[in-house]
Amino acid sequence: MMDETEFWEIIDSTRAAAEGDPEDQADLLVERLVRLDPDAVLDFARHFEARFNRAYRWDLWGAAAVLLGGASDDAFDFFRCWLIGQGREVFEGAVHDPDSLAGLLDDFDEEIDGDGEDLGYAADEAYEQLTGVVAPDLGLPPQTAEPEGTPVNFEDDSALAERFPSLWERFGPG
């Protein structure tokens, strides 16, 4: 069984090698995962999916909206994948207090950062390369129908600025 430490080590080493580019990181992640056996790839996928679901929170969605200048459902999905790709410290910090991203992120380039769509598919791709078949259901409880916590109005700049003062100051419009 792959433990949490090993999961984060794989995330961290691929991010470092990709110099933070999420698309390159996804490619490196696939390369790294195909060196494991299929069961280990599924373990990795379960760790990823569990964190993806844990990050389904209104306050994180609001933080994503500040960083991205708005965030649709899909954009928030890809943001959560990207957030996992940033490693344990950034991920756990953001889930605990989304406004802390203002201090956790060295930089944020909207052209590159915040979209980890490919990271979300890396384990599936590696599993298919190894076995020739689509990855089975991971057996995890599905994501909740609604995000956790109190809804955030993404259209209301003053509400976003109040809820995420540090993020707004550092990454907000203007």
C-alpha positions as CSV (number, residue, x, y, z in Angstrom):
1,M,0.0,0.0,0.0
2,M,1.2,3.5,-0.9
3,D,1.1,5.7,2.2
4,E,0.5,9.5,2.3
5,T,4.2,10.3,2.6
6,E,5.0,8.4,-0.5
7,F,2.1,10.0,-2.4
8,W,3.3,13.5,-1.5
9,E,6.9,12.6,-2.3
10,I,5.9,11.7,-5.8
11,I,3.9,14.9,-6.1
12,D,6.8,17.0,-4.8
13,S,9.5,15.4,-6.9
14,T,7.5,15.7,-10.2
15,R,6.7,19.4,-9.4
16,A,10.3,20.2,-8.7
17,A,11.5,18.5,-11.9
18,A,8.8,20.3,-13.9
19,E,9.8,23.6,-12.3
20,G,6.2,24.2,-11.4
21,D,4.7,23.8,-14.8
22,P,1.5,21.7,-14.3
23,E,1.5,20.2,-17.8
24,D,5.1,19.1,-17.5
25,Q,4.4,17.9,-14.0
26,A,1.5,15.7,-15.3
27,D,3.8,14.2,-18.0
28,L,6.5,13.5,-15.4
29,L,3.8,12.0,-13.1
30,V,2.7,9.5,-15.7
31,E,6.4,8.6,-16.4
32,R,6.9,8.1,-12.6
33,L,3.7,6.1,-12.1
34,V,4.3,3.7,-15.0
35,R,7.4,2.5,-13.1
36,L,5.1,1.2,-10.3
37,D,2.8,-1.8,-10.4
38,P,-0.9,-1.2,-11.3
39,D,-2.1,-1.6,-7.7
40,A,0.3,1.1,-6.5
41,V,-1.0,3.4,-9.3
42,L,-4.6,2.8,-8.0
43,D,-3.4,3.6,-4.5
44,F,-1.9,6.9,-5.8
45,A,-5.2,7.6,-7.6
46,R,-7.2,7.0,-4.4
47,H,-4.9,9.4,-2.5
48,F,-5.4,12.0,-5.2
49,E,-9.2,11.6,-5.4
50,A,-9.7,11.7,-1.7
51,R,-7.8,15.0,-1.5
52,F,-9.7,16.3,-4.6
53,N,-13.0,15.6,-2.8
54,R,-11.7,17.1,0.5
55,A,-11.0,20.4,-1.3
56,Y,-14.6,20.7,-2.5
57,R,-15.2,23.6,-0.3
58,W,-16.9,27.0,-0.9
59,D,-14.1,29.0,0.7
60,L,-11.5,27.3,-1.5
61,W,-13.7,28.0,-4.5
62,G,-13.8,31.6,-3.5
63,A,-10.0,31.7,-3.2
64,A,-9.8,30.2,-6.7
65,A,-12.1,32.9,-8.0
66,V,-9.8,35.6,-6.6
67,L,-6.7,33.9,-8.1
68,L,-8.3,33.2,-11.4
69,G,-10.5,36.2,-11.8
70,G,-13.6,34.0,-11.5
71,A,-14.0,30.2,-11.5
72,S,-16.6,28.0,-13.2
73,D,-17.3,24.4,-12.0
74,D,-14.7,23.0,-14.4
75,A,-12.1,25.7,-13.5
76,F,-12.5,24.9,-9.8
77,D,-12.1,21.1,-10.6
78,F,-8.8,21.9,-12.4
79,F,-7.8,24.3,-9.7
80,R,-8.2,21.5,-7.1
81,C,-6.0,19.2,-9.2
82,W,-3.4,22.0,-9.4
83,L,-3.6,22.6,-5.7
84,I,-2.8,19.0,-4.9
85,G,0.1,19.3,-7.4
86,Q,1.5,22.1,-5.2
87,G,2.3,19.6,-2.5
88,R,1.2,18.8,1.1
89,E,2.1,22.1,2.8
90,V,0.3,24.3,0.2
91,F,-2.6,21.9,-0.1
92,E,-3.2,21.4,3.7
93,G,-2.7,25.1,4.3
94,A,-5.3,26.0,1.7
95,V,-7.9,23.5,2.9
96,H,-7.4,24.8,6.5
97,D,-7.4,28.5,5.6
98,P,-7.8,29.4,1.9
99,D,-6.7,33.0,2.5
100,S,-3.3,31.6,3.6
101,L,-2.5,30.9,0.0
102,A,-1.4,34.5,-0.2
103,G,1.6,33.6,1.8
104,L,2.0,30.0,0.6
105,L,2.3,30.7,-3.1
106,D,5.6,32.2,-4.2
107,D,3.9,33.5,-7.3
108,F,0.8,32.9,-9.4
109,D,0.8,33.3,-13.1
110,E,-2.8,32.9,-14.5
111,E,-1.4,31.7,-17.8
112,I,0.3,28.7,-16.2
113,D,-0.9,28.3,-12.6
114,G,-4.3,27.2,-11.2
115,D,-5.1,24.7,-14.0
116,G,-4.0,21.1,-13.2
117,E,-6.5,19.3,-15.4
118,D,-3.8,17.0,-16.7
119,L,-2.7,16.1,-13.2
120,G,-6.1,14.8,-12.6
121,Y,-5.8,12.3,-15.4
122,A,-2.2,11.2,-14.8
123,A,-3.0,8.1,-12.7
124,D,-5.7,6.9,-15.2
125,E,-3.2,7.3,-18.0
126,A,-0.5,5.4,-16.2
127,Y,-2.9,2.6,-15.3
128,E,-4.0,2.3,-18.9
129,Q,-0.4,2.2,-20.2
130,L,0.5,-0.5,-17.7
131,T,-2.6,-2.7,-18.1
132,G,-4.2,-1.8,-21.4
133,V,-7.5,-1.3,-19.6
134,V,-9.3,1.7,-18.1
135,A,-8.8,2.1,-14.3
136,P,-11.6,0.5,-12.2
137,D,-13.8,2.5,-9.8
138,L,-11.6,3.5,-6.9
139,G,-14.3,2.6,-4.3
140,L,-14.2,5.9,-2.6
141,P,-17.4,7.7,-1.5
142,P,-18.5,10.2,-4.2
143,Q,-17.9,14.0,-3.8
144,T,-20.7,15.7,-1.9
145,A,-23.4,17.3,-4.1
146,E,-22.6,20.7,-2.7
147,P,-19.3,22.1,-1.6
148,E,-18.7,22.1,2.2
149,G,-19.1,25.3,4.2
150,T,-20.8,28.6,3.5
151,P,-21.5,29.6,-0.1
152,V,-19.5,32.6,-1.4
153,N,-20.8,35.1,-4.0
154,F,-18.0,35.1,-6.6
155,E,-19.6,38.1,-8.3
156,D,-19.3,40.4,-5.3
157,D,-15.8,41.9,-5.1
158,S,-16.3,43.5,-1.7
159,A,-17.5,40.2,-0.3
160,L,-14.4,38.4,-1.8
161,A,-12.1,41.1,-0.5
162,E,-13.6,40.8,3.0
163,R,-13.5,37.0,3.1
164,F,-10.0,36.7,1.6
165,P,-8.2,39.9,2.6
166,S,-4.6,38.7,2.0
167,L,-5.3,37.0,-1.3
168,W,-7.3,39.9,-2.5
169,E,-4.6,42.4,-1.6
170,R,-1.9,40.3,-3.3
171,F,-3.7,38.7,-6.3
172,G,-7.1,40.5,-6.6
173,P,-7.9,42.7,-9.6
174,G,-6.3,46.0,-9.9
